[in-house]
Amino acid sequence: MSVFESITKGLQEAIDYEKGKENGVRRKLIKIRPLPHYQGNDVKNIRNRLNLSQASFAELMGVSIKTVEAWESGRNIPQGPAQRMLELLENEADLVNKYVMTN
């Protein structure tokens, strides 16, 4: 089958699927847990349980120290991916070992 034919076939399958024809398409319905809502004290407690400074925690989270300070003081609230990351760190603290390098 040529590249053109493969692309054409794929597009036709997508059109058929959109029209409700599920010829050979396998689907699996999954549910994602709703995002948690962490407030200032929650963030600080997670950081302290991980035994990290604000600077190290900021680096782990991929944000600035000012952002961590704002979260912990309640001036800002973590959003989207940060909320999910906080949930993971709260529930699986050993994840930190994969990302924190010690000398």
N, CA, C and O atoms as CSV, one atom per row, in Angstrom:
chain,resi,resn,atom,element,x,y,z
A,1,MET,N,N,0.858,-1.171,0.000
A,1,MET,CA,C,0.000,0.000,0.000
A,1,MET,C,C,0.907,1.238,0.000
A,1,MET,O,O,1.867,1.315,0.767
A,2,SER,N,N,0.595,2.181,-0.852
A,2,SER,CA,C,1.404,3.402,-0.932
A,2,SER,C,C,1.073,4.321,0.250
A,2,SER,O,O,0.074,4.129,0.943
A,3,VAL,N,N,1.923,5.307,0.461
A,3,VAL,CA,C,1.690,6.277,1.532
A,3,VAL,C,C,0.369,6.996,1.292
A,3,VAL,O,O,-0.409,7.196,2.225
A,4,PHE,N,N,0.115,7.380,0.061
A,4,PHE,CA,C,-1.132,8.061,-0.281
A,4,PHE,C,C,-2.331,7.190,0.058
A,4,PHE,O,O,-3.301,7.666,0.648
A,5,GLU,N,N,-2.268,5.913,-0.313
A,5,GLU,CA,C,-3.374,4.997,-0.042
A,5,GLU,C,C,-3.571,4.805,1.458
A,5,GLU,O,O,-4.706,4.727,1.929
A,6,SER,N,N,-2.484,4.730,2.203
A,6,SER,CA,C,-2.565,4.569,3.651
A,6,SER,C,C,-3.222,5.783,4.297
A,6,SER,O,O,-4.080,5.646,5.169
A,7,ILE,N,N,-2.812,6.967,3.865
A,7,ILE,CA,C,-3.399,8.202,4.410
A,7,ILE,C,C,-4.873,8.293,4.044
A,7,ILE,O,O,-5.706,8.642,4.880
A,8,THR,N,N,-5.193,7.980,2.798
A,8,THR,CA,C,-6.590,8.018,2.345
A,8,THR,C,C,-7.441,7.038,3.142
A,8,THR,O,O,-8.555,7.362,3.553
A,9,LYS,N,N,-6.910,5.842,3.355
A,9,LYS,CA,C,-7.637,4.831,4.131
A,9,LYS,C,C,-7.862,5.315,5.565
A,9,LYS,O,O,-8.958,5.171,6.107
A,10,GLY,N,N,-6.817,5.891,6.180
A,10,GLY,CA,C,-6.944,6.406,7.540
A,10,GLY,C,C,-7.972,7.509,7.652
A,10,GLY,O,O,-8.762,7.543,8.595
A,11,LEU,N,N,-7.960,8.411,6.685
A,11,LEU,CA,C,-8.951,9.497,6.682
A,11,LEU,C,C,-10.364,8.955,6.512
A,11,LEU,O,O,-11.294,9.426,7.166
A,12,GLN,N,N,-10.528,7.976,5.643
A,12,GLN,CA,C,-11.851,7.387,5.446
A,12,GLN,C,C,-12.335,6.689,6.706
A,12,GLN,O,O,-13.517,6.761,7.041
A,13,GLU,N,N,-11.419,6.004,7.415
A,13,GLU,CA,C,-11.781,5.369,8.675
A,13,GLU,C,C,-12.199,6.409,9.707
A,13,GLU,O,O,-13.139,6.175,10.467
A,14,ALA,N,N,-11.527,7.538,9.748
A,14,ALA,CA,C,-11.882,8.609,10.687
A,14,ALA,C,C,-13.251,9.176,10.355
A,14,ALA,O,O,-14.050,9.442,11.253
A,15,ILE,N,N,-13.525,9.363,9.066
A,15,ILE,CA,C,-14.841,9.871,8.642
A,15,ILE,C,C,-15.932,8.870,9.012
A,15,ILE,O,O,-16.971,9.249,9.553
A,16,ASP,N,N,-15.692,7.589,8.719
A,16,ASP,CA,C,-16.669,6.555,9.063
A,16,ASP,C,C,-16.928,6.512,10.558
A,16,ASP,O,O,-18.075,6.406,10.991
A,17,TYR,N,N,-15.861,6.595,11.351
A,17,TYR,CA,C,-16.006,6.572,12.801
A,17,TYR,C,C,-16.840,7.750,13.276
A,17,TYR,O,O,-17.714,7.597,14.130
A,18,GLU,N,N,-16.570,8.925,12.724
A,18,GLU,CA,C,-17.318,10.136,13.107
A,18,GLU,C,C,-18.794,9.988,12.770
A,18,GLU,O,O,-19.648,10.539,13.465
A,19,LYS,N,N,-19.099,9.255,11.716
A,19,LYS,CA,C,-20.489,9.033,11.314
A,19,LYS,C,C,-21.142,7.889,12.085
A,19,LYS,O,O,-22.298,7.549,11.834
A,20,GLY,N,N,-20.399,7.292,13.026
A,20,GLY,CA,C,-20.972,6.237,13.854
A,20,GLY,C,C,-20.645,4.837,13.400
A,20,GLY,O,O,-21.067,3.870,14.034
A,21,LYS,N,N,-19.909,4.705,12.325
A,21,LYS,CA,C,-19.500,3.384,11.855
A,21,LYS,C,C,-18.201,3.018,12.552
A,21,LYS,O,O,-17.175,3.667,12.346
A,22,GLU,N,N,-18.243,1.992,13.368
A,22,GLU,CA,C,-17.072,1.623,14.176
A,22,GLU,C,C,-16.439,0.333,13.674
A,22,GLU,O,O,-16.157,-0.571,14.460
A,23,ASN,N,N,-16.219,0.248,12.385
A,23,ASN,CA,C,-15.649,-0.957,11.793
A,23,ASN,C,C,-14.286,-1.283,12.399
A,23,ASN,O,O,-13.281,-0.657,12.062
A,24,GLY,N,N,-14.265,-2.260,13.289
A,24,GLY,CA,C,-13.007,-2.725,13.845
A,24,GLY,C,C,-12.351,-1.784,14.846
A,24,GLY,O,O,-11.220,-2.027,15.269
A,25,VAL,N,N,-13.032,-0.726,15.226
A,25,VAL,CA,C,-12.451,0.227,16.173
A,25,VAL,C,C,-12.677,-0.289,17.593
A,25,VAL,O,O,-13.794,-0.637,17.978
A,26,ARG,N,N,-11.585,-0.328,18.358
A,26,ARG,CA,C,-11.708,-0.734,19.758
A,26,ARG,C,C,-11.691,0.518,20.608
A,26,ARG,O,O,-10.853,1.398,20.413
A,27,ARG,N,N,-12.615,0.598,21.551
A,27,ARG,CA,C,-12.681,1.747,22.446
A,27,ARG,C,C,-12.688,1.252,23.875
A,27,ARG,O,O,-13.159,0.157,24.182
A,28,LYS,N,N,-12.155,2.089,24.730
A,28,LYS,CA,C,-12.193,1.791,26.151
A,28,LYS,C,C,-12.538,3.085,26.869
A,28,LYS,O,O,-11.822,4.080,26.751
A,29,LEU,N,N,-13.612,3.068,27.595
A,29,LEU,CA,C,-14.049,4.243,28.333
A,29,LEU,C,C,-13.312,4.290,29.662
A,29,LEU,O,O,-13.330,3.330,30.432
A,30,ILE,N,N,-12.673,5.403,29.917
A,30,ILE,CA,C,-11.979,5.569,31.190
A,30,ILE,C,C,-12.511,6.815,31.882
A,30,ILE,O,O,-12.996,7.741,31.233
A,31,LYS,N,N,-12.416,6.825,33.183
A,31,LYS,CA,C,-12.810,7.990,33.957
A,31,LYS,C,C,-11.580,8.495,34.692
A,31,LYS,O,O,-10.864,7.727,35.333
A,32,ILE,N,N,-11.351,9.766,34.594
A,32,ILE,CA,C,-10.229,10.398,35.267
A,32,ILE,C,C,-10.757,11.066,36.531
A,32,ILE,O,O,-11.763,11.776,36.507
A,33,ARG,N,N,-10.061,10.822,37.622
A,33,ARG,CA,C,-10.455,11.422,38.887
A,33,ARG,C,C,-10.424,12.948,38.748
A,33,ARG,O,O,-9.491,13.490,38.156
A,34,PRO,N,N,-11.428,13.646,39.285
A,34,PRO,CA,C,-11.435,15.112,39.205
A,34,PRO,C,C,-10.189,15.701,39.862
A,34,PRO,O,O,-9.610,15.110,40.774
A,35,LEU,N,N,-9.792,16.873,39.383
A,35,LEU,CA,C,-8.635,17.545,39.969
A,35,LEU,C,C,-8.910,17.896,41.424
A,35,LEU,O,O,-9.993,18.375,41.759
A,36,PRO,N,N,-7.931,17.659,42.283
A,36,PRO,CA,C,-8.085,18.084,43.679
A,36,PRO,C,C,-7.905,19.597,43.764
A,36,PRO,O,O,-7.520,20.235,42.785
A,37,HIS,N,N,-8.177,20.155,44.907
A,37,HIS,CA,C,-8.019,21.599,45.104
A,37,HIS,C,C,-7.158,21.818,46.340
A,37,HIS,O,O,-7.634,21.718,47.471
A,38,TYR,N,N,-5.899,22.115,46.109
A,38,TYR,CA,C,-4.963,22.351,47.200
A,38,TYR,C,C,-4.862,23.837,47.495
A,38,TYR,O,O,-4.753,24.657,46.584
A,39,GLN,N,N,-4.897,24.173,48.770
A,39,GLN,CA,C,-4.758,25.552,49.236
A,39,GLN,C,C,-3.350,25.737,49.800
A,39,GLN,O,O,-2.549,24.802,49.802
A,40,GLY,N,N,-3.057,26.935,50.271
A,40,GLY,CA,C,-1.736,27.285,50.766
A,40,GLY,C,C,-1.149,26.324,51.777
A,40,GLY,O,O,-0.032,25.840,51.597
A,41,ASN,N,N,-1.892,26.038,52.847
A,41,ASN,CA,C,-1.381,25.135,53.880
A,41,ASN,C,C,-1.167,23.726,53.353
A,41,ASN,O,O,-0.251,23.025,53.784
A,42,ASP,N,N,-2.020,23.310,52.412
A,42,ASP,CA,C,-1.862,21.982,51.824
A,42,ASP,C,C,-0.526,21.882,51.090
A,42,ASP,O,O,0.201,20.898,51.232
A,43,VAL,N,N,-0.216,22.912,50.305
A,43,VAL,CA,C,1.033,22.928,49.540
A,43,VAL,C,C,2.222,22.887,50.495
A,43,VAL,O,O,3.165,22.120,50.299
A,44,LYS,N,N,2.164,23.714,51.519
A,44,LYS,CA,C,3.260,23.774,52.481
A,44,LYS,C,C,3.433,22.440,53.201
A,44,LYS,O,O,4.561,21.992,53.409
A,45,ASN,N,N,2.330,21.804,53.584
A,45,ASN,CA,C,2.398,20.501,54.258
A,45,ASN,C,C,3.022,19.437,53.362
A,45,ASN,O,O,3.834,18.635,53.823
A,46,ILE,N,N,2.649,19.427,52.091
A,46,ILE,CA,C,3.224,18.458,51.156
A,46,ILE,C,C,4.729,18.703,51.031
A,46,ILE,O,O,5.521,17.763,51.087
A,47,ARG,N,N,5.118,19.970,50.860
A,47,ARG,CA,C,6.536,20.311,50.729
A,47,ARG,C,C,7.313,19.890,51.980
A,47,ARG,O,O,8.399,19.320,51.885
A,48,ASN,N,N,6.744,20.177,53.144
A,48,ASN,CA,C,7.424,19.820,54.393
A,48,ASN,C,C,7.542,18.308,54.563
A,48,ASN,O,O,8.577,17.819,55.017
A,49,ARG,N,N,6.490,17.557,54.203
A,49,ARG,CA,C,6.541,16.098,54.290
A,49,ARG,C,C,7.620,15.528,53.377
A,49,ARG,O,O,8.210,14.488,53.673
A,50,LEU,N,N,7.871,16.211,52.274
A,50,LEU,CA,C,8.906,15.773,51.342
A,50,LEU,C,C,10.289,16.245,51.774
A,50,LEU,O,O,11.306,15.879,51.185
A,51,ASN,N,N,10.296,17.072,52.826
A,51,ASN,CA,C,11.548,17.601,53.373
A,51,ASN,C,C,12.331,18.400,52.323
A,51,ASN,O,O,13.541,18.231,52.173
A,52,LEU,N,N,11.619,19.272,51.601
A,52,LEU,CA,C,12.233,20.088,50.563
A,52,LEU,C,C,12.129,21.566,50.915
A,52,LEU,O,O,11.146,22.006,51.511
A,53,SER,N,N,13.144,22.318,50.544
A,53,SER,CA,C,13.085,23.769,50.678
A,53,SER,C,C,12.138,24.311,49.608
A,53,SER,O,O,11.774,23.599,48.673
A,54,GLN,N,N,11.749,25.562,49.753
A,54,GLN,CA,C,10.900,26.157,48.721
A,54,GLN,C,C,11.604,26.147,47.377
A,54,GLN,O,O,10.976,25.914,46.344
A,55,ALA,N,N,12.914,26.400,47.387
A,55,ALA,CA,C,13.670,26.420,46.129
A,55,ALA,C,C,13.676,25.037,45.467
A,55,ALA,O,O,13.449,24.924,44.262
A,56,SER,N,N,13.933,23.998,46.248
A,56,SER,CA,C,13.955,22.636,45.694
A,56,SER,C,C,12.565,22.216,45.235
A,56,SER,O,O,12.414,21.581,44.191
A,57,PHE,N,N,11.551,22.572,46.017
A,57,PHE,CA,C,10.172,22.232,45.659
A,57,PHE,C,C,9.775,22.942,44.368
A,57,PHE,O,O,9.120,22.356,43.507
A,58,ALA,N,N,10.174,24.208,44.239
A,58,ALA,CA,C,9.869,24.966,43.025
A,58,ALA,C,C,10.503,24.302,41.810
A,58,ALA,O,O,9.872,24.178,40.760
A,59,GLU,N,N,11.752,23.878,41.959
A,59,GLU,CA,C,12.434,23.210,40.849
A,59,GLU,C,C,11.749,21.895,40.502
A,59,GLU,O,O,11.579,21.576,39.325
A,60,LEU,N,N,11.358,21.141,41.504
A,60,LEU,CA,C,10.652,19.876,41.284
A,60,LEU,C,C,9.333,20.114,40.539
A,60,LEU,O,O,8.982,19.361,39.631
A,61,MET,N,N,8.615,21.157,40.928
A,61,MET,CA,C,7.309,21.454,40.329
A,61,MET,C,C,7.428,22.165,38.979
A,61,MET,O,O,6.458,22.247,38.226
A,62,GLY,N,N,8.630,22.681,38.679
A,62,GLY,CA,C,8.811,23.390,37.414
A,62,GLY,C,C,8.263,24.798,37.442
A,62,GLY,O,O,7.830,25.324,36.417
A,63,VAL,N,N,8.282,25.421,38.632
A,63,VAL,CA,C,7.790,26.788,38.793
A,63,VAL,C,C,8.853,27.614,39.509
A,63,VAL,O,O,9.880,27.083,39.932
A,64,SER,N,N,8.604,28.897,39.642
A,64,SER,CA,C,9.546,29.767,40.344
A,64,SER,C,C,9.336,29.687,41.855
A,64,SER,O,O,8.292,29.241,42.330
A,65,ILE,N,N,10.347,30.127,42.595
A,65,ILE,CA,C,10.224,30.185,44.054
A,65,ILE,C,C,9.083,31.129,44.425
A,65,ILE,O,O,8.337,30.862,45.367
A,66,LYS,N,N,8.947,32.224,43.692
A,66,LYS,CA,C,7.864,33.194,43.958
A,66,LYS,C,C,6.494,32.527,43.825
A,66,LYS,O,O,5.564,32.843,44.567
A,67,THR,N,N,6.387,31.619,42.887
A,67,THR,CA,C,5.107,30.903,42.717
A,67,THR,C,C,4.820,30.038,43.939
A,67,THR,O,O,3.697,30.029,44.443
A,68,VAL,N,N,5.824,29.313,44.416
A,68,VAL,CA,C,5.637,28.478,45.621
A,68,VAL,C,C,5.286,29.358,46.808
A,68,VAL,O,O,4.395,29.021,47.588
A,69,GLU,N,N,5.976,30.482,46.953
A,69,GLU,CA,C,5.674,31.412,48.044
A,69,GLU,C,C,4.230,31.910,47.946
A,69,GLU,O,O,3.531,31.994,48.956
A,70,ALA,N,N,3.787,32.236,46.736
A,70,ALA,CA,C,2.410,32.715,46.536
A,70,ALA,C,C,1.400,31.622,46.853
A,70,ALA,O,O,0.357,31.900,47.445
A,71,TRP,N,N,1.690,30.393,46.469
A,71,TRP,CA,C,0.792,29.281,46.796
A,71,TRP,C,C,0.684,29.121,48.297
A,71,TRP,O,O,-0.414,29.035,48.847
A,72,GLU,N,N,1.835,29.079,48.958
A,72,GLU,CA,C,1.841,28.794,50.398
A,72,GLU,C,C,1.227,29.924,51.210
A,72,GLU,O,O,0.676,29.683,52.284
A,73,SER,N,N,1.314,31.148,50.717
A,73,SER,CA,C,0.730,32.278,51.444
A,73,SER,C,C,-0.755,32.451,51.129
A,73,SER,O,O,-1.446,33.220,51.797
A,74,GLY,N,N,-1.240,31.746,50.124
A,74,GLY,CA,C,-2.651,31.853,49.748
A,74,GLY,C,C,-2.932,32.959,48.751
A,74,GLY,O,O,-4.092,33.197,48.412
A,75,ARG,N,N,-1.891,33.647,48.268
A,75,ARG,CA,C,-2.105,34.704,47.269
A,75,ARG,C,C,-2.533,34.122,45.927
A,75,ARG,O,O,-3.305,34.741,45.194
A,76,ASN,N,N,-2.036,32.950,45.611
A,76,ASN,CA,C,-2.409,32.237,44.388
A,76,ASN,C,C,-2.758,30.802,44.747
A,76,ASN,O,O,-2.359,30.290,45.793
A,77,ILE,N,N,-3.501,30.172,43.869
A,77,ILE,CA,C,-3.876,28.772,44.053
A,77,ILE,C,C,-3.322,27.989,42.869
A,77,ILE,O,O,-3.491,28.406,41.723
A,78,PRO,N,N,-2.660,26.856,43.128
A,78,PRO,CA,C,-2.156,26.044,42.015
A,78,PRO,C,C,-3.296,25.662,41.072
A,78,PRO,O,O,-4.422,25.419,41.505
A,79,GLN,N,N,-2.987,25.616,39.793
A,79,GLN,CA,C,-4.000,25.299,38.803
A,79,GLN,C,C,-3.612,24.053,38.012
A,79,GLN,O,O,-2.439,23.684,37.955
A,80,GLY,N,N,-4.598,23.416,37.409
A,80,GLY,CA,C,-4.429,22.323,36.458
A,80,GLY,C,C,-3.340,21.324,36.771
A,80,GLY,O,O,-3.433,20.585,37.752
A,81,PRO,N,N,-2.294,21.293,35.935
A,81,PRO,CA,C,-1.242,20.292,36.107
A,81,PRO,C,C,-0.564,20.356,37.474
A,81,PRO,O,O,-0.163,19.325,38.014
A,82,ALA,N,N,-0.433,21.548,38.033
A,82,ALA,CA,C,0.188,21.674,39.359
A,82,ALA,C,C,-0.659,20.967,40.413
A,82,ALA,O,O,-0.115,20.329,41.315
A,83,GLN,N,N,-1.978,21.073,40.311
A,83,GLN,CA,C,-2.865,20.380,41.248
A,83,GLN,C,C,-2.664,18.862,41.139
A,83,GLN,O,O,-2.589,18.167,42.152
A,84,ARG,N,N,-2.579,18.360,39.911
A,84,ARG,CA,C,-2.404,16.920,39.720
A,84,ARG,C,C,-1.040,16.476,40.254
A,84,ARG,O,O,-0.922,15.425,40.884
A,85,MET,N,N,-0.014,17.287,39.994
A,85,MET,CA,C,1.327,16.961,40.493
A,85,MET,C,C,1.342,16.937,42.021
A,85,MET,O,O,1.951,16.053,42.624
A,86,LEU,N,N,0.681,17.897,42.639
A,86,LEU,CA,C,0.599,17.916,44.103
A,86,LEU,C,C,-0.097,16.661,44.620
A,86,LEU,O,O,0.316,16.083,45.626
A,87,GLU,N,N,-1.146,16.248,43.933
A,87,GLU,CA,C,-1.853,15.027,44.331
A,87,GLU,C,C,-0.920,13.820,44.251
A,87,GLU,O,O,-0.898,12.990,45.160
A,88,LEU,N,N,-0.159,13.723,43.176
A,88,LEU,CA,C,0.772,12.610,43.024
A,88,LEU,C,C,1.834,12.625,44.118
A,88,LEU,O,O,2.159,11.587,44.694
A,89,LEU,N,N,2.374,13.815,44.400
A,89,LEU,CA,C,3.404,13.918,45.430
A,89,LEU,C,C,2.843,13.618,46.816
A,89,LEU,O,O,3.533,13.036,47.653
A,90,GLU,N,N,1.607,14.009,47.059
A,90,GLU,CA,C,0.982,13.733,48.351
A,90,GLU,C,C,0.759,12.236,48.540
A,90,GLU,O,O,0.972,11.706,49.630
A,91,ASN,N,N,0.334,11.562,47.488
A,91,ASN,CA,C,-0.017,10.149,47.588
A,91,ASN,C,C,1.144,9.197,47.327
A,91,ASN,O,O,1.110,8.043,47.756
A,92,GLU,N,N,2.168,9.674,46.627
A,92,GLU,CA,C,3.302,8.814,46.282
A,92,GLU,C,C,4.600,9.591,46.468
A,92,GLU,O,O,5.277,9.932,45.498
A,93,ALA,N,N,4.935,9.863,47.709
A,93,ALA,CA,C,6.107,10.678,48.027
A,93,ALA,C,C,7.399,10.110,47.444
A,93,ALA,O,O,8.351,10.858,47.221
A,94,ASP,N,N,7.448,8.805,47.194
A,94,ASP,CA,C,8.664,8.212,46.644
A,94,ASP,C,C,8.933,8.665,45.205
A,94,ASP,O,O,10.019,8.424,44.679
A,95,LEU,N,N,7.958,9.317,44.565
A,95,LEU,CA,C,8.195,9.882,43.235
A,95,LEU,C,C,9.334,10.889,43.261
A,95,LEU,O,O,10.058,11.039,42.276
A,96,VAL,N,N,9.492,11.573,44.376
A,96,VAL,CA,C,10.539,12.580,44.500
A,96,VAL,C,C,11.900,11.955,44.245
A,96,VAL,O,O,12.773,12.598,43.660
A,97,ASN,N,N,12.094,10.727,44.667
A,97,ASN,CA,C,13.387,10.063,44.494
A,97,ASN,C,C,13.783,9.933,43.030
A,97,ASN,O,O,14.969,9.821,42.720
A,98,LYS,N,N,12.814,9.946,42.131
A,98,LYS,CA,C,13.111,9.849,40.702
A,98,LYS,C,C,13.623,11.167,40.139
A,98,LYS,O,O,14.279,11.181,39.097
A,99,TYR,N,N,13.331,12.275,40.818
A,99,TYR,CA,C,13.640,13.576,40.254
A,99,TYR,C,C,14.635,14.389,41.073
A,99,TYR,O,O,15.208,15.350,40.559
A,100,VAL,N,N,14.852,14.028,42.324
A,100,VAL,CA,C,15.786,14.757,43.168
A,100,VAL,C,C,17.131,14.041,43.105
A,100,VAL,O,O,17.245,12.862,43.438
A,101,MET,N,N,18.147,14.786,42.667
A,101,MET,CA,C,19.486,14.214,42.564
A,101,MET,C,C,20.308,14.662,43.765
A,101,MET,O,O,20.329,15.845,44.107
A,102,THR,N,N,20.974,13.727,44.391
A,102,THR,CA,C,21.830,14.070,45.529
A,102,THR,C,C,23.274,13.835,45.131
A,102,THR,O,O,23.576,12.966,44.313
A,103,ASN,N,N,24.148,14.610,45.710
A,103,ASN,CA,C,25.583,14.475,45.409
A,103,ASN,C,C,26.232,13.502,46.338
A,103,ASN,O,O,27.435,13.259,46.237
